[in-house]
Amino acid sequence: MTRIVFVSDTHVGSSYAVFPEDYRNPEDGSPVTLNRLQKRLFREWVRLASEFSPADVMVLLGDLIDGPQTRERFGTLRLQNVAHQVDAFVQLFRGTWRWRRLYVVRGTSYHVEVQGVHAEELIARALGAEKVDSGKFSDYVLNLRIHDKILNCAHHVGFSRVPHLRATPLLRELALNNGADIIARGHVHYYVEVRTEKGIAFTCPSWQLPAPFQLRRGTFGLPTKVGIVVAEIEEGKRPAIEPHLVSFGSSRALEVTDS
């Protein structure tokens, strides 16, 4: 049996996303402190890493850093320098997870590519990820054979705020699928799984809570659960796929009393 752990959309650098403890800004050595949400995100990240390490295979499904965030005018970044975001992700991941084989999928160019420099390729090389081509350690689509199963891993898939429509993009992927037994996607920040006679498809939750830019089209329907997906594959048997989610729920109501 082989255990595969999927992690996606960590968005390191965002004030709304997981961030390592004890990180110091390389420019001046000053500590980058965690806010209240980040402290809990980090605790849950460490708990899951302790429970599921060492993984036989880890797949990082993209958007590992938040990037320049020009849409938010840099206002939601804990760490603005993209090179420092890469460094912070490497510290976060290397300091908590253990694995035997690591594969890196490239995410959204807006977040992870700056003037032709691809942050996730740098991350893959720093962490010793498996080479996926003659000169690359990351790619937009990866097909992995594990025992008798083919896994198709990519970042992008269609998003929906309407809960009962979230399965549709995955059903489309399965309908167009040409040989994969398991389809793994990131990008949408929520977990959904569908199964048909053609295989299994799921989206991986994120490690970023809704930021102001995501609230512009409404408050409700946004993902408030973070976590990972763990798959166990054994030759000749149906794969076992299990999400491990942590709910952050809604913000508390403010007490209003008469003066």
Secondary structure in CASP SS format (residue, H / E / C, confidence):
PFRMAT SS
TARGET T0000
AUTHOR 0000-0000-0000
METHOD secondary structure of the structure
MODEL  1
M C 1.00
T E 1.00
R E 1.00
I E 1.00
V E 1.00
F E 1.00
V E 1.00
S C 1.00
D C 1.00
T C 1.00
H C 1.00
V E 1.00
G C 1.00
S E 1.00
S C 1.00
Y C 1.00
A E 1.00
V C 1.00
F C 1.00
P C 1.00
E C 1.00
D C 1.00
Y C 1.00
R E 1.00
N C 1.00
P C 1.00
E C 1.00
D C 1.00
G C 1.00
S C 1.00
P E 1.00
V C 1.00
T C 1.00
L C 1.00
N C 1.00
R H 1.00
L H 1.00
Q H 1.00
K H 1.00
R H 1.00
L H 1.00
F H 1.00
R H 1.00
E H 1.00
W H 1.00
V H 1.00
R H 1.00
L H 1.00
A H 1.00
S H 1.00
E H 1.00
F H 1.00
S C 1.00
P C 1.00
A E 1.00
D E 1.00
V E 1.00
M E 1.00
V E 1.00
L E 1.00
L C 1.00
G C 1.00
D C 1.00
L C 1.00
I E 1.00
D C 1.00
G C 1.00
P C 1.00
Q C 1.00
T H 1.00
R H 1.00
E H 1.00
R C 1.00
F C 1.00
G C 1.00
T C 1.00
L E 1.00
R C 1.00
L C 1.00
Q C 1.00
N C 1.00
V H 1.00
A H 1.00
H H 1.00
Q H 1.00
V H 1.00
D H 1.00
A H 1.00
F H 1.00
V H 1.00
Q H 1.00
L H 1.00
F H 1.00
R H 1.00
G C 1.00
T C 1.00
W C 1.00
R C 1.00
W E 1.00
R E 1.00
R E 1.00
L E 1.00
Y E 1.00
V E 1.00
V E 1.00
R C 1.00
G C 1.00
T C 1.00
S H 1.00
Y H 1.00
H H 1.00
V H 1.00
E E 1.00
V E 1.00
Q C 1.00
G C 1.00
V E 1.00
H E 1.00
A H 1.00
E H 1.00
E H 1.00
L H 1.00
I H 1.00
A H 1.00
R H 1.00
A H 1.00
L H 1.00
G C 1.00
A C 1.00
E C 1.00
K C 1.00
V C 1.00
D C 1.00
S C 1.00
G C 1.00
K C 1.00
F C 1.00
S E 1.00
D E 1.00
Y C 1.00
V E 1.00
L E 1.00
N E 1.00
L E 1.00
R E 1.00
I E 1.00
H C 1.00
D C 1.00
K E 1.00
I E 1.00
L E 1.00
N E 1.00
C E 1.00
A E 1.00
H C 1.00
H C 1.00
V C 1.00
G C 1.00
F C 1.00
S C 1.00
R C 1.00
V C 1.00
P H 1.00
H H 1.00
L H 1.00
R C 1.00
A C 1.00
T H 1.00
P H 1.00
L H 1.00
L H 1.00
R H 1.00
E H 1.00
L H 1.00
A H 1.00
L H 1.00
N C 1.00
N C 1.00
G C 1.00
A C 1.00
D C 1.00
I E 1.00
I E 1.00
A E 1.00
R E 1.00
G C 1.00
H C 1.00
V C 1.00
H C 1.00
Y C 1.00
Y C 1.00
V E 1.00
E E 1.00
V E 1.00
R E 1.00
T E 1.00
E C 1.00
K C 1.00
G E 1.00
I E 1.00
A E 1.00
F E 1.00
T E 1.00
C C 1.00
P C 1.00
S E 1.00
W C 1.00
Q E 1.00
L C 1.00
P C 1.00
A C 1.00
P H 1.00
F H 1.00
Q H 1.00
L H 1.00
R H 1.00
R H 1.00
G C 1.00
T C 1.00
F C 1.00
G C 1.00
L C 1.00
P C 1.00
T C 1.00
K E 1.00
V E 1.00
G E 1.00
I E 1.00
V E 1.00
V E 1.00
A E 1.00
E E 1.00
I E 1.00
E C 1.00
E C 1.00
G C 1.00
K C 1.00
R C 1.00
P C 1.00
A E 1.00
I E 1.00
E E 1.00
P E 1.00
H E 1.00
L E 1.00
V E 1.00
S E 1.00
F C 1.00
G C 1.00
S C 1.00
S C 1.00
R C 1.00
A C 1.00
L C 1.00
E C 1.00
V C 1.00
T C 1.00
D C 1.00
S C 1.00
END
